[in-house]
Every structure is written in C-alpha cells, then in structure tokens.
Amino acid sequence: MNPEQFYPYLLRCKKVTIDSRKISKDDIFFAFSGENFNAALVAREAVDNGAIAAIVEQKEFEDVQRHIYAVPSTLEFMQELAKLHRQSLGIPVVALTGSNGKTTTKEIIHAVLSQKYRVQYTQGNLNNHIGVPLTLLSLKSEHEIAVVEMGANHLKEIEHLCTLATPDYGYITNFGKAHLEGFGGFEGVITGKSELYDYLKKNGKTLFVNQDDPLQVVKTAGYQPRISFGTEKADYVFKSFSKDNYVGLVYNGFAIQSRLTGKYNFANLCAAACIGLYFGVSVDQIKTAIENYTPTNMRSQIMEKDGRTLVLDTYNANPSSMTESLKNFNTFEGSKAIIIGDMLELGDESGKEHTEILTLAEGMDFDEVITVGRHFRDTGVSPHSFDSADELVFYLKKNSIRSRNILLKGSRGIALEKILEFI
C-alpha cells in the first residue's frame, strides 16, 4: 500500500485520528505506538468502531479484508499522504512560526480570514512533525485557505515541515530565547526559524514581515514579494493604544479594541490585520473578528476572580516572553503579585536566564514575588520559592495572596494553572 493507492480512503473519510479513543464512523486511524503501548493492537477495534481504514507498522496486524494496512513507517506514510493531499487540493496555505506568539497569532489570523473565507487551521498546538500532517489531512474540498502553525525545537525541523505544507505565504512572529538547548543558542534559533524564509524565497512565495522588528527586516531585505506592516514606512501602517489593560490598534483612523493584554500582542494583532487586508477582508470585518476573539487557551488570558484580576499565561515561557510579560504586568494599576514558573529547555543558559528574570522582577513594582520550579530555586536569589505547583497549592490552602492583580506565567511543564482554584 502506498499513499496514492490509499488516497481514495482519505477523500471519503470523516476525519483522520491517531487517538483510538476518538474513533467514530468513517474515520481513518493511524496507529502510533509508544514505549508502553502498541497501537496496532487496537486497529481492529478501531475498524469495529466504524473506521473505514487503519494504518499499522507491524505486518502481523495487517488485514486487507478489513482495510487494515501495514507500512514500514506510520509517520512517514502519514506525512507523504498529507503532502499528496495538500498538493491535490491546491488551496493557499499561510504558514507561521516564531519563538513567541505563534498560537495566538494563528488564532487571530483564523478569526480574521474566517470573516470572508472557509478556513481550516491548526487546532491547539498541533504544530510539529505529527501535528502539521494531521492539519493538512483535515483539509476538505470546501476549504478555501489554510493557516498552518509550525513549531520547532531544533534545526531543520521547519525546513521539513515546509516540504509537507508547501506554503504560499509565511510569517515569523519573532526570534526569541526559546528552546535554546535544542537550537544550540540564540543564533541557532534565528537560523532554525529562518528556514521558513529560506523555503519561501527559494520557491518565490510571499513573505509577511513586521517592519518594526530589525531582525525580520534584515533577513528579508531586498526580497519580493514581501508584504510589510508596522508603525511607519510599511505597506500597512498601524498605531497602538491600550484601554483597561487591553491592547488595541488603529488603522486609517479606525480603532479596534482586542481582549488581549500586553504590548507584545500588538504585533500579533497587526499581523492578523495585515494578512486579512491583503486577502481582501474589510476593516469592519477585521474589527468584528478581533473584538470578538477571546483567548481561552492560557495565553495572555485575563480573568476576574473574587474582585481580583488574574493574568493567566501558563502555556509557554522563555526569557523573551517572560520579560515582556513582566514589563506589561508592571503597568497594571494597584497591588501586584507575580507567580512565575521555570523556563524549560534552556540548557547551559538556564541559570543565567533565571537569575536575570529575578533581577528584572526585583526592579519592578511587585508587592509579592513567588517562584515555582527548581531552576528558579537553584538561583539562590528567589525570595519565595516552591519546587512544584503542588507544593504551592499546599501553601495557598493556608495562606492567601493579598494583591489586587496576579500574574501566572511559566512553562507548560510547571502546570501553574493547578493553583487557580486556590487563589
């Protein structure tokens, strides 16, 4: 069985899944096995539950009569099938990557483009070597455009994802100090993320560029087609404003208020508005999309609880995003407490980066500073430190945070959202 032979199954399936628990009628199941789980064992059960076909790696589980097919590599087969499907449909694909703000920007771009087009986009953070193929395989004939998020923690990963999605347009949110361990330092981050630029340039595709980001300007200098946005001297010019801790933008005198906090989200809003305008979405439609978009994914999410304002930003953290979050939160009026969790995957730079964040926090107007995780603890300068979120929960059951505003910011692995109900 090869992807071309299997393709008719894809055209008549309802969805593709790698989770046997989510099988429903007319699905396709790809069996991915882990260290303690052989997914091929449930392939027959998947077919019994209504799947029209299943792909496994172990030849002994193949059952052609029941449309269970064995291939040398489930992953490679799924990737090749996704590539074939993307090429067959031929709709425009907008790809984006970057160190910070990828998912938020992707969500807003989807909201904006959906005002005019039938859009498919990356669900959640399915942005890796498995998630990107799943996104491509979810495309249907009725879709008119796709927005594909690409994540990476090492070199050549974005390059590979581009060969699958073959994007027509691309945008890099920024270059920050994320996944330093895997990329081998900040220069490695720049090289790795720029693999999207490299692909687009090689294939004569269109770049969207934040003119206010010097690195983006340098990396794309002299290239065409290149669509720029920024606060001046750009194809699309925007101005920023803030109200009640929320950021907004102004385009041609037209003010658009978002429900996102942080000046760092201004560029994300501008990127979505720029892409929308380029694709013919009206300013009124962009206003509707942005003003109705409410973050619910633990990214720059503002919550009100018992008369206090909580900023929940616990899905990801690195030195760049942590710095911007602290600077933004420092502008909030009233007493302020920060609960910050370890920044992971920093390698040899971890100690220095965690120390610099605490030094930054000490120079700001915070009434309470609490850290969670051993990296912050090991700096020896953390004023109020806990090894884990569970340890902090135990403390909060007996002690309350007094401040009017509270920021929760940390890497996904720290799971700071555990403490929400105890604040």
C-alpha positions in Angstrom: 0.0 0.0 0.0 1.3 3.4 -0.9 -0.1 6.9 -0.3 -1.5 7.2 -3.9 -3.4 3.9 -3.5 -4.7 4.8 -0.1 -5.8 8.3 -1.1 -9.4 7.4 -2.0 -9.9 6.4 1.6 -8.9 9.9 2.7 -11.3 11.5 0.3 -14.3 9.7 1.8 -13.3 9.7 5.4 -14.8 12.0 8.1 -11.5 12.6 9.9 -8.0 11.2 10.5 -7.0 10.4 14.0 -4.1 8.9 16.0 -6.2 8.5 19.1 -8.1 5.2 19.2 -10.4 6.6 21.9 -11.8 9.2 19.5 -12.7 6.8 16.7 -16.1 7.3 15.1 -17.8 6.2 11.9 -16.0 6.8 8.7 -12.7 7.8 10.3 -9.1 6.7 9.4 -6.9 5.5 12.2 -3.1 5.8 12.2 -1.5 3.5 14.8 1.3 5.2 16.6 2.9 3.1 19.3 4.7 4.3 22.4 7.1 2.7 24.8 4.3 1.1 26.8 1.5 0.9 24.2 1.2 -0.9 20.9 -1.5 1.0 18.9 -1.6 -1.7 16.3 -3.4 -3.9 18.9 -6.4 -1.6 18.7 -6.5 -1.3 14.9 -9.1 -4.0 14.6 -11.2 -2.4 17.4 -11.0 0.9 15.5 -12.4 -0.7 12.4 -15.1 -2.4 14.6 -16.0 1.1 15.8 -16.6 2.4 12.3 -13.2 3.4 10.9 -13.0 2.8 7.2 -9.3 2.0 7.3 -6.3 1.8 9.6 -2.6 2.0 9.1 -0.2 0.0 11.2 3.5 -0.8 11.1 3.5 -4.5 12.2 2.9 -6.9 9.3 1.2 -9.4 11.6 -1.6 -7.0 12.3 -2.4 -6.4 8.6 -5.8 -7.4 7.5 -6.5 -6.3 4.0 -10.0 -7.7 4.0 -10.8 -5.3 6.9 -8.8 -2.4 5.3 -6.0 -2.6 7.9 -2.7 -2.0 6.0 0.9 -2.4 7.2 3.5 0.1 6.1 7.2 0.5 7.0 6.6 3.7 8.9 3.3 5.1 10.1 4.7 8.6 10.5 6.3 8.7 7.0 3.2 7.3 5.4 1.0 9.9 7.1 3.4 12.7 6.1 3.5 11.6 2.5 -0.3 11.2 2.4 -0.6 14.7 3.8 1.7 16.2 1.2 -0.2 14.5 -1.6 -3.5 15.8 -0.2 -2.2 19.3 0.2 -0.9 19.3 -3.4 -4.1 17.8 -4.7 -6.3 20.5 -3.2 -4.0 23.3 -4.1 -5.6 25.9 -1.8 -3.4 28.8 -0.5 -1.5 27.9 2.7 -0.3 30.5 5.2 2.4 29.2 7.4 3.7 30.8 10.5 6.4 30.1 13.1 8.4 32.1 15.6 9.6 31.9 19.2 6.6 33.6 20.9 3.0 34.3 19.9 2.6 31.6 17.2 -0.6 30.2 18.5 -2.2 33.4 19.5 -1.4 34.9 16.1 -2.7 31.8 14.3 -6.0 32.0 16.2 -6.5 35.7 15.3 -5.5 35.2 11.7 -8.1 32.4 11.5 -10.7 34.6 13.1 -10.0 37.4 10.6 -9.8 35.3 7.5 -13.0 33.4 8.5 -14.9 36.6 8.0 -14.6 36.1 4.3 -13.3 32.6 3.6 -13.9 29.0 4.7 -10.7 28.5 6.6 -9.0 25.4 8.1 -6.3 25.9 10.6 -4.0 24.2 13.2 -6.1 23.1 16.1 -4.5 23.8 19.5 -0.7 23.4 19.3 -0.6 20.5 16.8 2.4 22.2 15.1 5.1 19.5 14.9 6.0 16.6 12.6 2.8 14.8 13.6 0.5 17.8 14.1 1.2 19.5 10.7 0.3 16.4 8.7 -2.8 16.0 10.8 -3.8 19.6 10.0 -3.2 19.0 6.3 -5.2 15.8 6.3 -8.1 17.7 7.9 -8.5 19.8 4.8 -11.7 19.3 2.9 -12.7 20.4 -0.6 -14.9 23.2 0.8 -11.9 24.9 2.4 -10.6 28.0 0.6 -7.5 28.7 2.6 -5.4 27.1 5.4 -3.4 28.5 8.2 -0.7 26.2 9.4 1.3 26.8 12.6 4.8 25.3 12.6 6.8 24.7 15.8 10.4 23.6 16.2 12.9 23.0 18.9 15.9 22.0 16.7 17.4 22.9 13.3 16.0 21.5 10.1 12.5 21.0 11.6 10.8 24.0 10.0 12.6 23.0 6.7 11.0 19.6 6.8 7.5 20.9 7.7 7.7 23.3 4.7 8.2 20.3 2.4 4.9 18.9 3.7 2.8 22.0 3.8 4.5 23.8 0.8 3.2 27.2 2.0 2.4 30.0 -0.4 2.7 32.7 2.3 4.7 32.8 5.5 5.2 34.9 8.6 7.7 34.6 11.5 6.3 36.2 14.7 9.7 36.9 16.2 13.1 35.4 17.2 13.4 34.9 20.9 15.3 32.9 23.5 13.2 29.7 23.3 14.4 26.1 23.0 18.0 27.3 23.4 19.1 23.8 24.3 17.8 22.2 21.1 18.9 25.0 18.8 22.3 25.4 20.4 21.8 29.1 21.4 20.1 32.2 20.1 21.9 32.2 16.7 20.6 28.7 16.2 17.1 29.9 16.9 17.4 32.6 14.2 18.8 30.0 11.7 16.1 27.5 12.6 13.1 29.8 12.4 14.5 31.4 9.2 14.1 28.1 7.5 10.6 29.3 6.7 12.1 32.4 4.9 14.5 30.1 3.1 11.8 27.9 1.7 9.6 30.8 0.6 12.5 32.7 -1.0 13.6 29.5 -2.9 10.1 29.0 -4.2 9.2 32.6 -5.0 6.5 32.8 -2.4 5.2 35.7 -0.4 6.6 36.9 3.0 4.7 38.9 5.6 7.2 41.0 7.6 6.9 43.1 10.8 8.8 46.2 9.8 9.3 47.1 13.4 11.4 44.0 14.0 15.0 44.7 12.9 15.8 41.1 12.5 12.9 40.4 10.2 13.9 43.5 8.2 17.5 42.3 7.8 16.5 38.7 7.0 14.1 39.8 4.2 15.9 42.8 2.8 15.6 43.1 -1.0 13.2 40.1 -1.4 10.0 40.3 -3.3 7.1 39.5 -3.0 7.3 41.0 0.5 4.3 42.5 2.4 5.2 44.6 5.4 3.3 46.1 8.3 4.5 48.3 11.2 4.0 51.6 12.9 5.6 53.6 10.0 7.0 53.2 6.5 5.3 49.9 5.8 2.7 48.6 3.3 0.1 48.6 6.1 0.6 51.1 8.9 -0.9 50.6 12.4 -0.8 52.6 15.6 -1.3 51.1 19.1 -3.4 52.0 22.1 -4.4 50.4 25.3 -7.5 50.5 27.4 -8.3 48.8 30.7 -5.1 46.6 30.3 -6.2 45.5 26.9 -4.2 46.3 23.7 -5.7 47.7 20.5 -4.7 49.0 17.1 -5.7 51.9 14.8 -5.7 51.5 11.0 -6.6 54.6 8.9 -8.3 56.2 11.9 -10.3 53.1 12.6 -9.8 51.9 16.2 -10.0 48.2 17.0 -10.0 47.0 20.7 -8.9 43.5 21.5 -9.4 41.3 24.5 -5.7 40.6 24.7 -3.3 42.1 27.3 0.3 43.1 26.7 2.0 45.4 24.2 3.7 42.3 22.8 0.3 41.3 21.4 0.2 44.5 19.3 2.4 42.9 16.7 0.3 39.7 16.7 -2.9 41.8 16.1 -1.2 43.8 13.3 0.0 40.6 11.6 -3.6 39.2 11.5 -5.0 42.6 10.3 -2.3 42.9 7.6 -2.9 39.4 6.3 -6.6 40.0 6.4 -6.3 43.2 4.4 -4.0 41.6 1.9 -6.7 38.9 1.3 -9.4 41.4 0.9 -11.1 41.3 4.3 -12.7 44.6 5.1 -11.7 46.8 8.1 -15.2 46.3 9.5 -14.8 42.5 9.3 -11.4 42.7 10.9 -12.8 44.8 13.7 -15.6 42.2 14.3 -13.1 39.3 14.3 -10.6 40.9 16.7 -13.1 42.4 19.1 -15.0 39.1 19.4 -11.8 37.0 19.8 -11.5 35.9 23.5 -8.3 34.0 24.5 -9.2 30.8 26.4 -6.0 28.9 25.9 -3.9 30.1 28.9 -2.2 32.6 26.7 -2.5 36.3 27.7 -5.8 35.4 29.2 -7.4 37.9 31.7 -9.7 36.5 34.3 -11.7 38.2 37.1 -12.0 36.3 40.3 -13.3 37.4 43.7 -12.7 41.1 42.8 -9.2 40.5 41.6 -7.6 40.5 38.1 -5.7 37.4 37.1 -3.5 37.2 34.0 -3.1 33.6 33.0 -0.2 33.0 30.7 0.9 29.4 31.6 1.2 27.6 28.3 4.7 28.6 27.5 7.6 30.6 28.9 11.1 31.6 27.8 13.3 34.5 28.7 11.9 36.7 25.9 8.2 36.1 26.6 8.8 36.2 30.4 10.5 39.6 30.1 7.6 41.1 28.1 5.0 39.6 30.4 6.7 41.2 33.5 7.0 44.6 31.8 3.4 44.6 30.7 2.1 43.4 34.1 4.2 46.1 35.8 1.9 48.7 34.2 -1.2 47.4 35.9 -2.7 49.7 38.5 -2.9 48.6 42.1 -1.0 46.0 44.1 0.6 43.2 42.1 1.8 39.7 42.7 3.7 37.5 40.3 3.8 33.7 40.3 6.4 32.7 37.8 7.3 29.1 36.9 10.6 27.7 35.5 11.5 28.3 31.9 12.4 25.0 30.4 14.7 23.8 27.6 17.4 26.5 28.1 20.3 24.2 28.5 23.6 25.7 29.8 21.9 29.2 29.7 19.3 28.2 32.3 21.0 29.5 35.5 21.9 32.9 33.9 18.5 33.4 32.3 16.5 32.6 35.5 18.8 34.9 37.6 18.3 37.7 35.1 14.5 37.4 35.2 14.5 37.6 39.0 16.8 40.6 38.9 14.3 42.2 36.5 11.4 41.4 38.7 13.1 42.9 41.8 13.5 46.2 40.0 9.8 46.4 39.3 6.7 47.4 41.3 5.7 44.0 42.5 4.3 43.5 46.0 4.7 39.8 46.0 7.1 37.6 44.1 6.6 33.8 44.1 8.6 31.3 42.0 7.8 27.7 41.2 10.4 25.2 40.0 13.9 24.1 40.8 15.6 26.3 38.2 14.4 29.5 40.0 15.1 27.9 43.4 18.6 27.0 42.4 19.5 30.6 41.6 19.6 31.2 45.3 18.0 34.6 45.0 14.4 33.6 44.7 12.5 35.4 47.5 9.7 32.9 47.9 10.3 29.6 46.2 8.4 26.4 45.7 9.7 23.3 43.9 6.3 22.5 42.2 2.8 23.7 41.7 1.5 21.1 44.1 3.8 22.4 46.8 2.5 25.9 46.2 -1.1 24.6 46.4 -0.4 23.2 49.8 0.9 26.6 50.9 -2.0 28.5 49.4 -4.5 26.4 51.3 -3.2 28.1 54.5 -2.0 31.4 53.2 -3.6 33.9 50.8 -2.2 36.2 48.2 -3.1 39.8 49.1 -2.5 41.6 45.9 -5.3 43.0 43.7 -3.6 41.8 40.4 -1.9 38.4 40.0 0.2 37.2 37.1 0.7 33.5 36.5 3.5 32.8 33.9 5.5 29.7 33.3 6.4 26.8 31.0 3.7 24.2 30.3 5.6 21.6 32.3 5.2 23.6 35.5 1.3 23.5 35.3 0.7 26.7 37.1 -3.0 26.5 36.3 -3.3 24.0 39.1 -3.2 26.8 41.6 -6.1 28.8 40.1 -8.8 27.5 42.4 -6.7 28.2 45.5 -6.0 31.8 44.8 
